[in-house]
Amino acid sequence: MAGLKGGWSRRSFVTAGVAAAAGALGAWRFWPEQGIWNPCLGVLPPRLAGHELVRQAWEGIDPSQAWDSHAHLVGIGDTPSGIRINPRMRSVLHPREFGQRVFFLNAGCAEVDGKSVDETYIERLRDLLAVFPAGAKAMLYSFERTFDAKGEIDWSDTDFYVPDAYVRATAQRFPDRFEWVASIHPYRPDAIQALEDAKRAGARAVKWLPSAMGIDPALERCKPFYEALARLDLPLISHAGLERAVAGVDDQDLGNPLKLRGALRAGVRVVVAHCASMGEDRDLDAGKGGGRVSSFELFARLMREREFEGRLFGDISAITQTRRAKIALGSLLRTPEWHPRLLNGSDYPLPGLMPIFSVDYLVSAGLIDATAAPVLTEIRRHNVLLFDFVAKRLLRADGKRLPAQVFETRGFFDKPRAA
């Protein structure tokens, strides 16, 4: 990583910032078994690339159908990308935001002395994908700005902005490995036009993070946007449950899974990111006096409602994180009737956030065999994307596992591109 200017001890200061960020992510109480920093090692050694566990992970999967449905394209805007990050994330006076920036860029191995962060992030991701069979791809996410109730951009509550145009151009530069996902705020005055433009330009879906972007999915003003999504047959991928990685307006109530019913009833195919596997939300079905229940339980309630079959899905990105795994992982494995409605995603670069994952925990919970732990740990030091994939293929609970179809996501997104 590039050094800080001036009299700061970079590693000691940033470690403090990272500690604050990890605390914000709710994971610092778990001592990181693989340390704090992603070592960002180089090419995966042949003995790991060709390991029996890796070969077994691909058994039954058609690589040409294996699209990682949840990968973030990030940077700092040191190219003409149009990326913007909030000044707080550059300031040592805001240790949480500063630490988060450093943490996430380290997870993506993006800070190298003398090189562009924007370009290095892409290069690293391409290197990680190079060990995957031909045809396997990552779906890169844009990240929209926050808009207020008047439909005006709120830069003060926008942690970072990754424009659709940049993500689209990146996918077009490397079509053998990337597809792209738009991010469009429904309060934008030009939201429908932006949606139609994204569809024509090959966007595979639209991504929201309501609690950060200031989107209330239950509002009537979202209905025209939902109708357009349904007409264009573009899935909506929406975060639900607790969000700790990106603050923005930081209104956690907006991430209530039950607020997505309006989109579902409008005919939209909705993907609940992470299966709402962290946090609690108010039970809106119980009226104004409804108490708070697990966000994952509210997601499960929606999955059990027959009217949403064929429209409601969940992605399994980040579910092997220790905090999420404790809540939801066993249930997802043990509910085979949900498996046709689950989509694999890595939430890259999060698998590179060393403190929030624990192979030892997965072993102690009986979800992964202890003999696989040393191999997974070593793979992660070289290739966090392959680690995420192989670990999920090894998961077991009461003899049940995630079937190959969970990882063959292309058919869900590969719809006709014409509006």
C-alpha positions in Angstrom: 0.0 0.0 0.0 1.0 3.6 -0.6 2.5 5.3 2.4 1.0 8.3 4.2 2.7 11.6 3.9 3.9 13.4 7.0 4.7 12.2 10.5 2.1 9.5 10.9 3.1 5.9 11.5 1.0 4.5 8.7 0.6 0.9 9.8 -0.2 1.8 13.4 -2.6 4.5 12.5 -4.4 2.6 9.8 -4.6 -0.5 12.1 -6.5 1.7 14.6 -8.7 2.9 11.8 -9.3 -0.7 10.6 -10.1 -1.7 14.2 -12.8 1.0 14.2 -14.1 -0.2 10.8 -14.1 -3.8 11.9 -15.9 -2.8 15.0 -18.5 -1.1 12.8 -18.8 -4.3 10.8 -19.6 -6.1 14.1 -16.8 -8.6 13.9 -13.9 -7.2 15.9 -14.7 -9.4 18.9 -13.7 -12.4 16.9 -9.9 -12.4 16.9 -8.9 -12.7 13.2 -7.3 -16.1 12.7 -5.8 -14.9 9.4 -4.8 -11.5 10.8 -6.1 -8.1 9.9 -4.5 -7.5 6.5 -5.1 -9.4 3.2 -1.6 -10.5 2.3 -2.5 -10.2 -1.4 -0.1 -13.0 -2.4 0.5 -13.6 -6.1 -0.3 -16.4 -8.5 -2.1 -19.4 -6.9 0.5 -22.3 -6.7 -0.3 -25.2 -9.0 -0.7 -27.6 -6.0 -3.6 -25.4 -4.8 -5.1 -24.6 -8.2 -5.2 -28.3 -9.0 -6.1 -29.5 -5.5 -8.7 -32.2 -5.2 -11.0 -30.0 -3.2 -10.9 -27.4 -6.0 -11.6 -30.1 -8.7 -14.5 -31.4 -6.5 -15.9 -27.9 -6.2 -16.4 -27.7 -9.9 -18.0 -31.2 -10.3 -21.5 -30.9 -11.8 -21.2 -27.2 -12.6 -21.1 -25.8 -16.1 -18.5 -22.9 -15.8 -20.2 -21.1 -18.7 -23.2 -20.8 -16.4 -21.3 -19.7 -13.3 -21.8 -16.0 -12.9 -20.8 -14.5 -9.5 -24.0 -12.5 -9.0 -22.6 -10.0 -6.4 -19.3 -8.3 -7.0 -18.5 -4.6 -6.3 -16.4 -2.4 -8.6 -14.7 0.2 -6.4 -11.9 2.7 -6.5 -11.1 6.3 -5.5 -11.5 8.1 -8.8 -7.8 8.4 -9.7 -8.8 7.7 -13.3 -11.5 9.3 -15.5 -13.9 6.7 -14.0 -16.2 9.3 -12.4 -15.9 7.5 -9.0 -16.4 9.8 -6.1 -15.8 9.0 -2.4 -16.9 11.1 0.5 -14.1 13.4 1.9 -14.7 11.8 5.3 -13.2 8.6 3.9 -10.0 10.4 3.2 -9.7 12.2 6.5 -7.9 10.9 9.6 -10.4 13.0 11.6 -13.0 10.4 10.7 -11.3 7.2 11.8 -14.3 4.9 11.1 -14.8 6.1 7.5 -11.0 6.4 6.9 -10.4 2.9 8.2 -13.2 1.5 6.1 -11.7 2.9 2.9 -8.3 1.4 3.7 -9.9 -1.9 4.8 -11.9 -2.3 1.6 -9.1 -1.3 -0.7 -6.8 -3.8 1.0 -9.4 -6.5 0.7 -9.3 -5.8 -3.1 -5.5 -5.5 -3.1 -6.0 -2.1 -4.8 -3.3 0.1 -3.3 0.1 -0.4 -4.9 2.8 2.3 -4.8 2.9 4.1 -8.1 -0.2 2.6 -9.6 -3.8 3.7 -10.1 -6.1 2.3 -7.4 -9.0 2.2 -9.9 -7.0 0.2 -12.4 -5.2 -2.0 -9.9 -8.5 -3.1 -8.4 -9.7 -4.3 -11.8 -6.4 -6.0 -12.5 -6.5 -7.9 -9.2 -10.0 -9.1 -9.8 -9.1 -10.3 -13.3 -6.1 -12.1 -11.9 -8.4 -13.9 -9.4 -10.8 -14.9 -12.1 -8.0 -16.2 -14.3 -7.9 -19.5 -12.2 -11.6 -20.1 -12.9 -12.5 -22.1 -15.9 -13.3 -20.2 -19.1 -16.9 -18.9 -19.1 -17.1 -18.1 -15.4 -17.7 -14.4 -14.8 -18.3 -11.8 -12.2 -21.3 -9.4 -12.3 -19.9 -5.9 -11.4 -22.0 -3.5 -9.4 -22.5 0.2 -9.9 -23.3 2.1 -6.7 -25.8 5.0 -6.8 -25.7 8.3 -5.0 -28.1 9.2 -2.2 -31.1 11.2 -3.2 -33.3 13.2 -0.8 -37.1 13.2 -0.7 -37.2 16.0 -3.3 -35.2 13.9 -5.7 -32.0 15.9 -5.4 -28.6 14.4 -4.9 -27.4 14.4 -1.3 -23.6 14.3 -1.6 -23.1 14.7 2.2 -24.8 11.3 2.8 -23.2 9.6 -0.2 -20.2 7.5 1.0 -19.1 6.7 -2.5 -20.5 6.8 -6.0 -19.6 4.3 -8.8 -21.3 5.4 -12.0 -23.2 3.1 -14.3 -21.1 4.3 -17.3 -17.8 3.3 -15.7 -19.0 -0.2 -14.7 -20.6 -0.7 -18.1 -17.3 0.4 -19.9 -15.3 -2.0 -17.6 -17.5 -4.9 -18.5 -17.3 -4.0 -22.2 -13.5 -3.9 -21.9 -13.3 -7.4 -20.5 -16.4 -9.3 -21.8 -14.9 -12.7 -21.2 -15.0 -12.2 -17.4 -17.4 -9.4 -16.5 -21.1 -8.6 -16.8 -22.6 -5.4 -15.2 -25.4 -4.4 -12.9 -26.8 -0.9 -12.8 -27.6 1.1 -9.7 -30.5 3.6 -10.2 -32.2 5.5 -7.4 -36.0 5.5 -7.9 -36.4 9.1 -6.6 -34.3 10.4 -9.5 -36.4 12.6 -11.9 -34.9 10.6 -14.8 -35.1 7.2 -13.1 -37.2 5.5 -15.8 -35.1 6.9 -18.6 -31.9 5.8 -16.8 -33.4 2.3 -16.4 -34.3 2.0 -20.0 -30.8 3.2 -21.0 -29.2 0.7 -18.7 -31.3 -2.1 -20.2 -30.3 -1.2 -23.8 -26.7 -1.0 -22.7 -26.7 -4.6 -21.4 -27.3 -4.2 -17.6 -28.3 -7.5 -16.1 -30.1 -6.2 -13.0 -30.4 -3.1 -10.7 -28.8 -3.0 -7.3 -30.1 -1.0 -4.3 -28.7 -0.5 -0.8 -31.8 1.2 0.7 -30.4 2.1 4.2 -27.4 3.9 2.7 -29.0 5.4 -0.4 -32.1 6.7 1.3 -34.6 4.5 -0.5 -37.9 3.4 1.1 -39.0 0.5 -1.1 -42.5 0.6 0.4 -43.3 4.1 -0.9 -45.9 4.6 -3.6 -43.5 6.8 -5.5 -41.5 3.6 -6.3 -44.4 2.0 -8.1 -43.6 3.5 -11.6 -40.0 2.3 -11.2 -41.2 -1.2 -10.3 -43.6 -1.2 -13.3 -40.7 -0.3 -15.5 -38.5 -3.1 -14.0 -41.2 -5.6 -14.6 -41.7 -4.4 -18.2 -38.0 -4.5 -18.9 -37.7 -7.9 -17.1 -34.7 -6.5 -15.0 -34.3 -8.1 -11.6 -33.9 -5.9 -8.6 -31.1 -6.9 -6.2 -31.8 -5.2 -2.9 -29.9 -5.4 0.4 -32.0 -6.3 3.3 -31.3 -6.5 7.0 -28.6 -4.8 8.9 -26.0 -2.9 6.9 -22.6 -2.2 8.6 -20.2 -1.7 5.7 -21.7 1.5 4.1 -23.4 4.2 6.2 -24.9 6.8 3.9 -28.1 8.1 5.5 -27.8 5.0 7.8 -31.6 4.5 8.1 -31.6 0.8 9.0 -35.4 0.6 8.9 -35.3 1.0 5.1 -33.7 -2.4 4.8 -36.7 -4.3 6.2 -37.4 -7.2 3.9 -41.1 -6.8 4.2 -40.8 -3.4 2.4 -40.0 -5.3 -0.8 -43.6 -6.7 -1.2 -44.6 -3.7 -3.4 -41.9 -4.6 -5.9 -42.9 -8.3 -5.9 -46.6 -7.5 -6.3 -45.7 -5.3 -9.3 -44.2 -8.4 -11.0 -40.5 -7.6 -10.3 -38.1 -10.5 -9.8 -36.5 -9.5 -6.5 -33.2 -10.8 -5.1 -32.7 -10.2 -1.4 -29.0 -9.7 -1.0 -27.4 -11.9 1.7 -30.9 -13.4 2.4 -31.2 -10.6 5.0 -29.0 -12.7 7.2 -28.0 -10.1 9.8 -29.9 -7.8 12.1 -33.4 -7.2 13.3 -36.4 -5.3 11.8 -39.8 -4.3 13.0 -42.5 -6.8 12.2 -44.7 -4.6 9.9 -47.3 -7.3 9.6 -48.1 -6.9 13.3 -49.1 -3.3 13.0 -47.7 -0.2 14.7 -47.0 -2.2 17.9 -45.1 -4.9 16.1 -41.9 -5.9 17.8 -38.5 -6.4 16.3 -37.6 -9.9 14.9 -34.8 -11.4 13.0 -34.4 -9.9 9.5 -33.7 -13.4 8.3 -37.0 -14.6 9.8 -38.8 -11.9 7.8 -37.0 -13.0 4.7 -38.1 -16.6 5.4 -41.7 -15.4 5.9 -41.6 -13.9 2.4 -40.1 -17.1 1.0 -43.0 -19.1 2.4 -45.7 -16.8 0.8 -46.9 -18.7 -2.2 -47.8 -15.6 -4.2 -44.1 -14.7 -4.5 -42.8 -18.0 -5.8 -41.0 -17.4 -9.1 -40.3 -13.8 -8.2 -38.6 -13.8 -4.8 -35.0 -15.0 -4.6 -32.0 -14.7 -2.2 -28.4 -14.4 -2.9 -25.9 -16.2 -0.7 -23.2 -13.5 -0.9 -21.4 -13.1 2.5 -23.3 -15.8 4.2 -20.1 -17.6 5.3 -19.1 -14.5 7.3 -19.0 -15.5 11.0 -21.8 -13.3 12.1 -24.2 -14.2 9.2 -23.3 -17.8 9.3 -24.4 -18.1 12.9 -27.8 -16.7 12.0 -28.7 -18.2 8.7 -26.2 -20.6 7.1 -27.5 -23.8 8.7 -31.1 -22.9 7.9 -30.3 -22.2 4.2 -28.5 -25.5 3.9 -31.3 -27.5 5.6 -34.1 -26.0 3.5 -33.7 -27.7 0.1 -37.0 -26.3 -1.1 -35.4 -22.9 -1.2 -32.3 -24.0 -3.1 -33.8 -23.4 -6.6 -34.3 -19.8 -5.5 -30.8 -19.1 -4.2 -28.1 -17.4 -6.3 -24.4 -17.6 -5.6 -22.4 -14.3 -5.2 -19.2 -13.5 -3.4 -19.8 -9.9 -2.3 -16.2 -9.2 -3.6 -14.0 -7.7 -2.1 -15.5 -8.7 1.2 -14.0 -12.2 1.2 -10.7 -10.3 1.5 -11.7 -8.7 4.7 -9.7 -11.1 6.9 -11.3 -10.4 10.3 -14.9 -11.1 9.4 -14.5 -14.7 8.1 -13.4 -17.7 10.1 -12.7 -21.2 8.7 -12.3 -22.4 12.2 -15.8 -21.3 13.1 -17.2 -23.2 10.1 -15.4 -26.3 11.3 -16.5 -25.9 14.9 -20.1 -25.5 13.7 -19.8 -28.8 11.8 -20.4 -27.0 8.4 -17.0 -27.9 6.9 -14.8 -30.9 7.5 -11.7 -30.1 9.6 -9.4 -31.7 7.0 -10.4 -29.0 4.5 -9.5 -26.1 6.7 -5.7 -25.9 6.0 -6.3 -25.9 2.3 -9.1 -23.3 2.4 -6.9 -21.1 4.7 -4.0 -21.2 2.3 -6.2 -20.6 -0.8 -7.5 -17.5 0.8 -4.1 -16.0 1.1 -3.7 -16.1 -2.6 -7.2 -16.0 -4.1 -10.2 -14.8 -1.9 -12.6 -15.4 -4.8 -11.7 -19.0 -5.2 -11.8 -19.4 -1.4 -15.4 -18.1 -1.3 -16.5 -20.5 -4.0 -14.7 -23.6 -2.7 -15.8 -23.0 0.9 -19.5 -22.8 -0.2 -19.2 -26.0 -2.2 -17.9 -27.8 0.9 -20.7 -26.7 3.2 -22.8 -29.5 4.7 -25.5 -29.6 7.3 -27.3 -32.8 8.2 -26.1 -34.3 4.9 -27.5 -31.4 2.9 -25.4 -29.1 0.6 -25.9 -26.3 -1.8 -26.6 -27.9 -5.2 -24.8 -27.0 -8.5 -27.8 -24.9 -9.7 -27.2 -22.4 -6.9 -23.9 -21.6 -8.6 -25.2 -21.6 -12.2 -26.8 -18.2 -12.1 -26.5 -17.2 -15.7 -29.9 -18.4 -16.7 -31.5 -16.1 -14.1 -29.8 -13.0 -15.5 -29.2 -13.9 -19.2 -32.5 -12.5 -20.5 -33.0 -10.8 -23.9 -31.3 -7.4 -23.8 -33.8 -5.4 -25.9 -36.2 -3.3 -24.0 
